[in-house]
Amino acid sequence: MPNIKSAKKRVLVAERNHARNVAAKSAVRTSVKKARLAVANKAENADAAVKAASISVDKAVTKGIMHKNTAARRKSRLAKALNESKA
């Protein structure tokens, strides 16, 4: 643990931000996984699941948790899988 007051505060702030980022990443992974399962099982709510996953991925980008190209790639793959399952 640091001795300087500002360094102690930075440690606390970093822990708080880390916890928030981990929770957000987990939420994104969960929504993407649900969307993939819905598409694979050709569920009737696959469209809604993919849309929800896209929204959660976009929110992660705006919060700085995920890079925009990573988000675009994940959304593209989800949309492609959805379109292939419909065809």
C-alpha positions in Angstrom: 0.0 0.0 0.0 1.4 3.4 -0.9 2.4 6.0 1.7 1.4 9.2 -0.1 -2.2 10.3 0.3 -2.9 10.8 -3.4 -1.4 7.5 -4.3 -3.7 5.8 -1.7 -6.6 7.5 -3.3 -5.5 6.3 -6.8 -5.4 2.7 -5.6 -9.0 3.0 -4.2 -10.2 4.7 -7.4 -8.5 2.1 -9.6 -10.1 -0.8 -7.6 -13.5 0.8 -7.9 -13.1 1.4 -11.7 -11.8 -2.2 -12.1 -14.9 -3.6 -10.4 -17.2 -1.5 -12.6 -15.3 -2.6 -15.8 -15.4 -6.3 -14.8 -19.1 -6.1 -14.2 -19.8 -4.4 -17.5 -17.6 -6.9 -19.5 -19.4 -9.7 -17.8 -22.8 -8.2 -18.8 -21.6 -7.9 -22.4 -20.4 -11.5 -22.5 -23.6 -12.7 -21.0 -25.8 -10.9 -23.6 -23.7 -12.0 -26.5 -23.8 -15.6 -25.3 -27.6 -15.5 -24.9 -27.9 -14.1 -28.4 -25.6 -16.8 -29.9 -27.7 -19.5 -28.1 -30.9 -18.0 -29.4 -29.6 -17.9 -32.9 -28.2 -21.5 -32.7 -31.5 -22.8 -31.4 -33.4 -20.7 -33.9 -35.5 -19.3 -31.1 -38.3 -16.9 -31.9 -36.7 -14.2 -29.7 -33.4 -14.4 -31.7 -33.9 -11.0 -33.3 -34.5 -9.4 -29.9 -31.6 -11.2 -28.3 -29.2 -10.0 -31.1 -30.5 -6.5 -30.8 -30.0 -6.5 -27.0 -26.5 -7.8 -27.4 -25.7 -5.1 -30.0 -27.0 -2.4 -27.6 -24.9 -3.8 -24.7 -21.8 -3.9 -26.9 -22.4 -0.3 -28.0 -22.7 0.8 -24.4 -19.4 -0.9 -23.6 -17.8 1.1 -26.3 -19.2 4.4 -25.1 -17.9 3.6 -21.5 -14.4 2.8 -22.9 -14.6 -0.8 -21.9 -14.3 -2.2 -25.4 -12.6 -1.0 -28.5 -14.9 0.2 -31.3 -13.5 -2.3 -33.9 -13.9 -5.2 -31.5 -17.5 -4.1 -31.0 -18.1 -3.8 -34.7 -16.6 -7.3 -35.3 -18.8 -8.9 -32.6 -22.0 -7.2 -33.9 -21.2 -8.2 -37.4 -20.7 -11.8 -36.5 -23.9 -11.9 -34.5 -25.8 -10.3 -37.4 -24.2 -12.7 -39.9 -25.2 -15.7 -37.8 -28.7 -14.4 -37.4 -29.1 -14.0 -41.2 -27.7 -17.4 -41.9 -30.0 -19.0 -39.4 -33.0 -17.4 -41.1 -32.0 -18.5 -44.6 
